[in-house]
Amino acid sequence: MSMFETALARESARYEALVTRKNRPAGFYNGVYTRWENPVLTRDHAPLLWRYDLNPENNPHFMERLGVNAVFNAGAVKLNGRYCLVARVEGCDRKSFFAVAESESPVDGFRFRDYPVRLPDTCRSETNVYDMRLTRHEDGWIYGVFCSERKDPDNPDLSAAVAEAGIVRTRDLETWERLPNLVTEESPQQRNVCLLPELVDGKYAFYTRPMDGFIDAGSGGGIGFGLCADITHPVIERERITSRRKYHTVTEAKNGAGAVPIKTAAGWLHIAHGVRNTAAGLRYVVYVFLTALDDPARVIAEPGGFLIGPRGWERCGDVGNVAFTNGAIADDDGRLYIYYASADTRLHVASTTLDLMVDYALHTPPDAMRSADCVKQRCELIDRNLAYLRR
């Protein structure tokens, strides 16, 4: 065999071993969810035909021509009985794009389709796209809401950017219609926007993240909520703040929508992300709250602290100390799969049920906000436990 043939056979075997590897629960327990041992998507899940020229005449040394750096932050939807993830794929050139990976299992076996998502190129100033949330809407469409990023034309700093919420819709995750970017009249920048699956007062309902700048929330008070009458001309005139940022909590620096909210009998279940500052930089975690069914902007329960934070080797990657989600799938049997990324590098899954998540949301104490009160809160739990054990 030639060097090309040897390398192709070796890398093909490695790829098949990876995508057919069975996942299993990890050694972690908190009663709320199960962590799974292996990531469901990594850079190595990118097909060889995306990365290598497979013609030996053009590539006799079997060199990678278009490298993939990371696969993470996936929107999620179940379509035709298959678990589908629209992942953020970042090339070695730093540009991100979307690609659909699907499996008959929610925890392993994901394979990318032959081609990445080819979004209609209607926004010529757009440089980068990422972090798509997928909403199966009552109007019959599957909507994708994502970050549309471009260079800030008014700032000579090459890192200065402007972020807006791009919108596409599809029925099969194959053909995509691009709609105008969302306009929020009260907020100069938007990221982490998602669309509620149902109309509210006959209008399309968005959860937003008001931002004064690309990185800093500034005056943005938390996760916003706004209505738009026509999604083909999406304009939100007013945003209400739902889950607010609070000092010395997991949402101190920023917070934003995560997975698209899931309707339960108790309320809309939000699996969001919060950000705080540390001496080592920003720390991202996943947290939970519920909003009312009759008023999706009104928070009715918000457990204190985070649900998922990076653990062990999950902390290591391109952007350390980050756990982030923008996709979850609720099965008809009540099982729930949360797809979360670690360190902006790879994608994991945590499994639970809607009943467990609602129990967690309703019965986990809220943040007591002060160390003294947190100690009091914990001591009260200890007192109750000791009294019960002594009965």
C-alpha positions in Angstrom: 0.0 0.0 0.0 1.1 3.6 -0.7 1.6 6.1 2.1 -1.7 7.7 1.1 -3.6 4.4 1.2 -2.1 3.5 4.5 -3.0 6.8 6.1 -6.5 6.8 4.6 -7.2 3.3 5.9 -5.8 4.1 9.4 -7.8 7.4 9.8 -11.0 5.8 8.4 -10.7 3.1 11.0 -10.2 5.6 13.7 -13.2 7.6 12.6 -15.5 4.5 12.5 -14.3 3.4 16.0 -15.1 6.9 17.3 -18.6 7.3 15.9 -19.6 3.8 16.7 -18.3 3.9 20.3 -21.0 3.2 22.9 -21.5 5.8 25.6 -22.2 5.0 29.3 -23.1 6.9 32.4 -20.3 8.6 34.2 -19.5 8.2 37.9 -21.4 11.3 38.9 -24.6 11.5 41.0 -26.7 14.4 42.3 -30.2 12.9 41.8 -31.1 15.5 39.2 -29.3 14.3 36.0 -26.8 11.8 34.7 -23.6 12.8 33.1 -22.4 10.6 30.2 -18.8 9.5 30.0 -17.9 10.4 26.4 -18.6 13.6 24.5 -21.2 13.1 21.8 -19.4 15.4 19.3 -15.7 16.4 19.0 -13.5 17.8 16.3 -12.6 14.2 15.4 -16.3 13.6 14.5 -15.8 15.9 11.5 -15.8 13.6 8.4 -12.6 13.0 6.6 -14.0 14.4 3.4 -14.4 17.7 5.1 -10.8 17.9 6.0 -8.7 16.0 3.5 -8.3 16.0 -0.3 -9.0 12.3 -0.9 -7.5 12.3 -4.4 -3.9 10.9 -4.0 -2.8 12.9 -7.1 -3.6 16.1 -5.4 -2.6 15.1 -1.8 0.0 12.2 -2.0 1.0 12.8 1.6 -2.6 12.7 2.9 -2.3 16.1 4.6 -5.2 17.8 6.2 -6.2 20.7 4.0 -9.1 22.3 5.9 -8.7 21.6 9.6 -11.4 21.6 12.3 -10.5 23.0 15.7 -13.7 22.4 17.7 -17.3 21.2 17.6 -19.6 22.5 20.3 -22.7 24.6 21.2 -25.4 22.7 19.3 -29.1 23.4 18.9 -31.2 20.3 19.1 -34.4 18.9 17.8 -36.0 15.5 17.2 -36.9 15.0 13.5 -38.4 11.9 11.9 -37.5 9.8 15.0 -33.8 10.9 14.9 -31.9 13.1 17.4 -30.5 16.0 15.4 -27.9 18.5 16.5 -27.0 21.6 14.6 -23.5 22.0 16.0 -21.2 25.0 15.8 -18.1 23.8 14.0 -15.0 26.0 14.2 -12.4 25.6 11.6 -8.7 26.1 12.2 -9.2 29.5 10.5 -11.4 30.5 13.5 -14.5 30.8 11.3 -17.6 29.0 12.6 -20.3 27.3 10.6 -23.3 25.0 11.3 -23.5 21.3 10.5 -26.2 18.7 11.2 -25.2 15.6 13.1 -27.9 12.9 13.7 -28.3 9.6 15.5 -31.0 7.1 16.4 -29.6 7.3 20.0 -29.7 10.5 22.1 -26.3 9.7 23.7 -24.0 8.3 21.0 -23.6 7.3 17.3 -23.9 10.9 15.9 -22.7 11.3 12.4 -22.5 14.5 10.4 -24.4 14.8 7.1 -22.1 15.0 4.0 -22.3 18.8 3.8 -22.4 21.5 6.4 -25.4 23.9 6.5 -25.3 26.3 3.6 -27.1 29.4 4.9 -28.3 31.9 2.3 -25.6 34.5 2.2 -27.9 37.5 2.5 -25.9 39.6 4.9 -22.6 40.5 3.2 -21.1 42.3 6.2 -21.5 39.1 8.3 -18.2 37.5 9.2 -19.1 34.7 11.6 -22.2 32.8 12.7 -22.6 30.5 15.7 -24.7 29.1 18.5 -28.0 28.2 16.8 -31.1 27.5 18.9 -33.7 25.4 17.2 -37.4 25.9 17.8 -40.1 23.6 16.5 -42.8 26.2 16.3 -46.6 25.8 16.4 -46.7 27.6 13.0 -45.2 24.4 11.4 -41.6 25.7 10.8 -38.4 24.8 12.6 -36.7 28.1 13.3 -33.0 28.6 13.9 -31.9 31.7 15.8 -28.2 32.3 16.0 -25.5 34.9 16.5 -24.7 36.9 13.4 -21.4 38.7 14.0 -19.6 41.4 12.0 -16.7 43.8 12.5 -17.7 47.1 14.3 -17.2 49.6 11.5 -17.0 52.5 14.0 -14.1 51.1 16.1 -10.6 50.6 14.7 -9.9 47.8 17.3 -9.8 44.6 15.3 -11.5 42.7 18.1 -14.4 45.1 18.2 -17.5 43.4 16.9 -21.3 43.9 16.5 -23.6 40.9 17.3 -27.2 40.5 16.1 -29.7 37.7 16.2 -29.9 36.0 12.8 -33.0 34.0 11.9 -33.6 31.1 9.5 -36.3 28.5 9.1 -36.5 25.1 7.6 -38.7 21.9 7.6 -36.0 19.3 7.1 -32.7 20.9 8.4 -31.5 20.7 4.8 -33.1 23.7 3.0 -32.9 26.9 4.9 -34.8 30.2 4.3 -33.0 33.3 5.7 -35.1 35.9 7.3 -34.0 39.5 8.3 -32.0 39.8 11.5 -34.0 40.6 14.6 -34.2 44.3 15.5 -34.5 45.2 19.2 -35.1 48.9 19.4 -34.0 49.2 23.0 -30.7 47.1 22.7 -27.8 47.9 20.5 -26.5 44.3 20.4 -28.0 40.8 20.9 -26.7 37.3 21.4 -28.1 34.1 22.9 -31.6 34.8 21.5 -34.2 32.1 21.3 -37.8 31.8 20.1 -40.6 30.4 22.2 -42.4 27.4 20.5 -45.8 29.1 20.9 -47.3 32.4 20.0 -48.1 34.8 22.8 -51.1 37.1 22.3 -50.8 36.1 18.6 -47.2 37.3 18.3 -43.8 35.6 18.1 -42.1 35.6 21.5 -38.4 35.9 21.9 -36.0 35.6 24.8 -33.2 38.1 24.3 -30.0 39.1 26.0 -29.7 42.9 25.9 -26.1 44.0 25.5 -24.4 47.4 25.4 -21.3 45.9 23.8 -20.1 42.7 22.2 -18.6 41.3 25.4 -20.0 43.4 28.3 -23.6 43.3 29.3 -23.3 46.9 30.5 -26.8 48.1 31.4 -28.3 44.8 30.2 -30.2 43.7 33.3 -30.6 40.0 32.4 -32.6 37.8 30.1 -35.1 39.8 28.1 -38.5 39.0 26.7 -40.2 40.7 23.7 -42.9 40.2 21.2 -42.8 40.6 17.4 -45.9 40.7 15.2 -44.3 39.5 12.0 -41.4 37.2 12.0 -40.6 38.0 8.4 -40.0 41.5 9.5 -38.8 40.9 13.1 -38.8 44.0 15.3 -39.2 44.1 19.1 -40.1 47.5 20.4 -39.9 46.7 24.1 -38.0 44.1 26.2 -39.0 43.0 29.7 -36.3 41.5 31.9 -37.1 38.0 33.2 -34.2 36.3 35.0 -32.2 39.2 36.3 -28.4 39.5 36.8 -27.5 39.7 40.5 -24.4 40.6 42.4 -22.2 37.7 43.6 -24.2 35.0 42.0 -23.7 32.8 39.0 -25.3 35.5 36.8 -23.3 38.4 38.0 -21.4 39.3 34.8 -23.9 38.1 32.2 -26.7 35.6 31.7 -28.6 34.5 28.6 -31.0 31.9 27.2 -29.7 28.4 26.7 -31.9 25.7 25.3 -35.3 26.7 23.9 -37.8 26.7 26.9 -39.8 23.5 27.3 -43.5 23.6 28.2 -44.4 21.7 31.4 -47.6 21.6 33.5 -45.7 23.8 36.1 -44.5 26.4 33.7 -41.9 27.0 31.0 -38.7 25.3 31.9 -35.6 27.3 31.1 -32.1 25.8 31.0 -30.0 28.9 30.7 -26.4 30.1 31.2 -24.9 32.4 33.7 -21.5 34.0 33.8 -19.4 35.4 36.6 -15.9 36.9 36.8 -13.1 35.1 38.5 -9.3 35.8 38.8 -8.9 33.3 36.0 -11.5 35.0 33.7 -15.1 34.4 33.0 -16.8 31.2 34.3 -19.8 29.9 32.5 -22.3 27.5 34.0 -25.8 26.2 33.3 -28.7 27.2 35.6 -32.5 26.7 35.6 -35.6 28.8 36.2 -39.4 28.5 35.4 -41.7 31.1 33.9 -45.4 31.2 34.1 -47.5 29.6 31.3 -49.9 32.6 31.3 -47.0 35.1 31.3 -43.8 33.7 29.9 -41.8 36.7 31.0 -42.7 36.2 34.7 -40.2 34.0 36.7 -42.1 31.8 39.2 -39.1 29.7 40.4 -35.4 30.0 40.3 -33.2 27.6 42.2 -30.0 29.0 43.7 -26.7 28.2 42.1 -25.9 26.2 39.0 -27.2 23.0 37.6 -24.2 22.1 35.4 -20.7 23.4 35.8 -17.5 22.1 34.1 -15.9 19.3 36.0 -12.4 17.8 35.8 -11.1 17.6 32.2 -14.2 19.5 31.0 -12.5 22.6 32.3 -9.7 22.3 29.7 -10.0 23.5 26.1 -9.9 26.6 24.0 -11.9 28.7 26.6 -11.4 27.1 30.0 -13.9 26.8 32.8 -17.0 27.0 30.5 -20.2 24.9 30.5 -22.7 26.1 28.0 -25.9 24.8 26.4 -28.1 26.0 23.6 -29.9 22.7 22.9 -32.1 20.1 24.7 -34.5 17.4 23.5 -37.6 16.4 25.5 -38.9 13.0 24.4 -42.6 12.0 24.5 -41.9 9.7 27.4 -40.7 12.5 29.6 -37.0 11.9 29.2 -34.8 15.0 28.7 -31.4 15.2 27.1 -29.4 18.4 27.6 -26.5 18.9 25.2 -23.9 21.1 26.8 -20.4 22.1 25.6 -17.3 22.3 27.7 -14.5 24.8 27.3 -15.8 25.8 23.8 -14.2 22.6 22.5 -16.5 19.6 22.6 -20.2 18.6 23.1 -21.5 16.4 26.0 -24.9 15.1 27.0 -26.7 15.0 30.4 -29.9 13.0 30.7 -32.8 13.5 33.1 -36.6 13.7 33.0 -39.0 16.6 32.9 -40.4 15.5 36.3 -37.0 15.6 37.9 -36.2 19.0 36.4 -39.5 20.5 37.6 -39.0 19.0 41.1 -35.5 20.6 41.1 -36.9 23.9 39.9 -39.7 24.1 42.4 -38.1 22.6 45.5 -34.5 23.7 45.4 -34.1 26.8 47.6 -33.4 30.1 45.9 -30.1 31.9 46.3 -30.0 33.3 49.9 -27.8 36.2 48.5 -25.6 36.6 51.6 -23.0 34.2 53.2 -24.7 34.5 56.6 -28.1 33.6 55.2 -26.6 30.8 53.1 -25.2 29.3 56.3 -28.6 29.7 58.0 -30.2 28.0 55.0 -27.8 25.0 55.1 -28.1 24.7 58.9 -31.8 24.5 58.6 -31.4 21.6 56.2 -29.1 19.9 58.6 -31.5 20.5 61.5 -34.3 18.9 59.5 -32.2 16.0 58.5 -30.9 15.3 62.1 -34.5 15.5 63.4 -35.6 13.0 60.8 -32.8 10.6 61.5 -33.4 10.7 65.2 -37.1 9.8 64.9 
